Amino acid sequence: MNKIKTNPVIELAKQLPTEPGVYLMRDAQGDILYIGKAANLQQRVKSYFSVTSNLPSKTRRMVDLIADIDFFITSSEEEALVLELNLIKRHSPYYNVRLKDDKTFPYLKIDANEDWPRVQITRHLEGNGSHYFGPFASAKSIRRALKVVKDIFPFRPCSKNLKHPLSRPCLEYDLLNCSAPCVGLVTKEEYAEIIKQLILFLEGKQEQIIKRLEVEMKQASNHLDYEKAAILRDRIQAVQEVINWQKMASVVRGEQDAIAFVRDRDQAYAQVFFTRGGKLVGREVFTLQGTNSATDSQIMSSFVKQFYHSASYIPPLILLQHPVDDKSVIESWLMRKRESRIRIQVPNRGVKKKLIDMVTENATKSMQQLKIKQVTTPKGINDALEEIKNELGLADLPFRIEGYDISNIQGQLAVGSMVVFEKGKPKKVNYRRFKIKTVPQADDYAMLSEVIHRRFGRFKSNTQSNTDNWTVIPDLILIDGGRGQLNSVRESMDKLGIKSVPVVSIAKEKEYIYTRNHTKPIILPTTSLGLQLLQRVRDEAHRFALSYHHFMHRKASFKSALDAIPGIGPRRRNSLLRQFGSISVIKGASVEELASVDGLNLNIARRIKEYL
């Protein structure tokens, strides 16, 4: 039989009014433990003390600490919801599910009332006719968004007073990042058109931008203003790249936000996809704290309320991974903010369910990335190294880990990579690349053997030097692969007489770790800091090998495509490679752009265009 808690707090709960409102649980020191809303204050607060055994363990611990209860009466449950959000944001009680580091979110602001509007970062929404876009999860994410739009639209980044023209533009104009209104190189009408296109872009109306830019480009070309036409062409290509990236959400029409989260102990990682006009225009990641004993619905409810409390725009449809508590109250509150109808849905099938599944997958990957970043903290690094030492049975901490990988296409243009991590951090000055020389066909084992021989063949068993990277012996060698790759490298090390260095391999998919001394693979949990550090080394070795392979492939493509053109030798070919990077980009370049490359002229540029 459940015991009824008998203390003055229970008597206080019985005296609470039955109207809607907000309650604040306080401890003996007066600190706020929890803030909640209720349609009936008395009924809701009494429930904490009547059936304690049915409460989650975290809530039971909170109830034991309650020494006092404050409350606010409101005229409606919707008003209570708004008050609850404001109080949670102000006090951040420990037992509430709350956004981590919650403060006023940053927004992009465009004040159309300015003569020469700027794009600014702000944390305050003002009803002055300005355009706001957001909220963004952090200043870092808003700077990333700002970089994307700045690469496409040459708006002014400065706050200079433009009433008096300057004598010359700044470096931003030379970099094509600003249209230089400060020196009168753009009219107010032309600048207003740039800002108008920028607003359309941020609203997800990129097709309208492309149509306008194409008209402008054609007009510039007809007037023989090829330089302006080339700039407009590049801007069209940049917008098109954004549209191509957004096609992942093209199966869903209209405007909606899609929200999903994944849990990890007392935190949850929420991801929001913003779909406008049938295209994904952005996404943000948020961290929630205090989720350990909360249900999925409680977490979703808390996030939806706190996120849209600060949102500058609310779409007509909100897709959720889990249902929210008090759906009708939340919908009514959102409808009042939007001033039109709102629907909250939890899709079970169809394209909307596919979108939610995609958001969930992205939330999972974002959580994994955030957790991997935790390894870079001093404590995380030490814990990871200790775990690797213990789980792999190493004699010492692996302060220096070397990772190796091979990249090739059916044996062609095969390359190998060596990356170095010291004390858990990449030491890029010690990275090395290997162009495979002795293996003509696709054979990863033989290629790894060649790389290992070239790396450790220089080592002399009685010599170690801190100045020569080749003579420094690592504490651990990590191979990207399975048991076969491990055995191949281990055999090469034995032939070189280097038997004391531990070698392990880590296979993708299941992330099994293979060692010489274990017949079965070692399986570490995904939360393991040691596994996350090994994954970082493996992924970095793969990235470094792949980037070198792409470089070799690009170089070979250039050579094969350009060598047949009369007048194109190694020097001009290399200049083109540095300037454009690929044959496809050269094909899209104008004759004038090609002629601007060092060592080329108009005749050579026309010849290149004809051949390609």
HELIX and SHEET records of a PDB file:
HELIX    1   1 PRO A    8  LYS A   14  1                                   7    
HELIX    2   2 LEU A   41  SER A   50  1                                  10    
HELIX    3   3 THR A   52  ASN A   54  5                                   3    
HELIX    4   4 SER A   57  LEU A   65  1                                   9    
HELIX    5   5 GLU A   77  HIS A   91  1                                  15    
HELIX    6   6 ALA A  139  LYS A  150  1                                  12    
HELIX    7   7 LEU A  171  ASP A  174  1                                   4    
HELIX    8   8 PRO A  181  VAL A  183  5                                   3    
HELIX    9   9 LYS A  188  LEU A  202  1                                  15    
HELIX   10  10 GLN A  206  ASN A  222  1                                  17    
HELIX   11  11 TYR A  226  GLN A  246  1                                  21    
HELIX   12  12 LYS A  247  ALA A  249  5                                   3    
HELIX   13  13 ASP A  296  SER A  310  1                                  15    
HELIX   14  14 LYS A  327  ARG A  338  1                                  12    
HELIX   15  15 GLY A  350  GLN A  374  1                                  25    
HELIX   16  16 PRO A  378  LEU A  392  1                                  15    
HELIX   17  17 LYS A  428  ASN A  430  5                                   3    
HELIX   18  18 ASP A  444  PHE A  456  1                                  13    
HELIX   19  19 ASN A  469  THR A  471  5                                   3    
HELIX   20  20 ARG A  483  LYS A  495  1                                  13    
HELIX   21  21 LEU A  529  LEU A  562  1                                  34    
HELIX   22  22 PRO A  570  PHE A  580  1                                  11    
HELIX   23  23 ILE A  583  GLY A  588  1                                   6    
HELIX   24  24 VAL A  591  ALA A  595  1                                   5    
HELIX   25  25 LEU A  602  TYR A  611  1                                  10    
SHEET    1   A 3 ILE A  32  ALA A  38  0                                        
SHEET    2   A 3 GLY A  21  ARG A  26 -1                                        
SHEET    3   A 3 ASP A  68  ILE A  73 -1                                        
SHEET    1   B 6 ARG A  98  LEU A  99  0                                        
SHEET    2   B 6 LYS A 279  GLN A 289 -1                                        
SHEET    3   B 6 GLN A 267  ARG A 276 -1                                        
SHEET    4   B 6 GLN A 256  ASP A 264 -1                                        
SHEET    5   B 6 LEU A 317  LEU A 320  1                                        
SHEET    6   B 6 ARG A 343  GLN A 345  1                                        
SHEET    1   C 3 VAL A 119  THR A 122  0                                        
SHEET    2   C 3 TYR A 107  ILE A 110 -1                                        
SHEET    3   C 3 HIS A 131  PHE A 133 -1                                        
SHEET    1   D 6 LYS A 425  PRO A 426  0                                        
SHEET    2   D 6 GLN A 412  GLU A 422 -1                                        
SHEET    3   D 6 ARG A 400  ILE A 409 -1                                        
SHEET    4   D 6 LEU A 476  ASP A 480  1                                        
SHEET    5   D 6 VAL A 503  ILE A 506  1                                        
SHEET    6   D 6 ILE A 513  THR A 515 -1                                        
SHEET    1   E 3 LYS A 425  PRO A 426  0                                        
SHEET    2   E 3 GLN A 412  GLU A 422 -1                                        
SHEET    3   E 3 ARG A 432  LYS A 435 -1                                        
END                                                                             
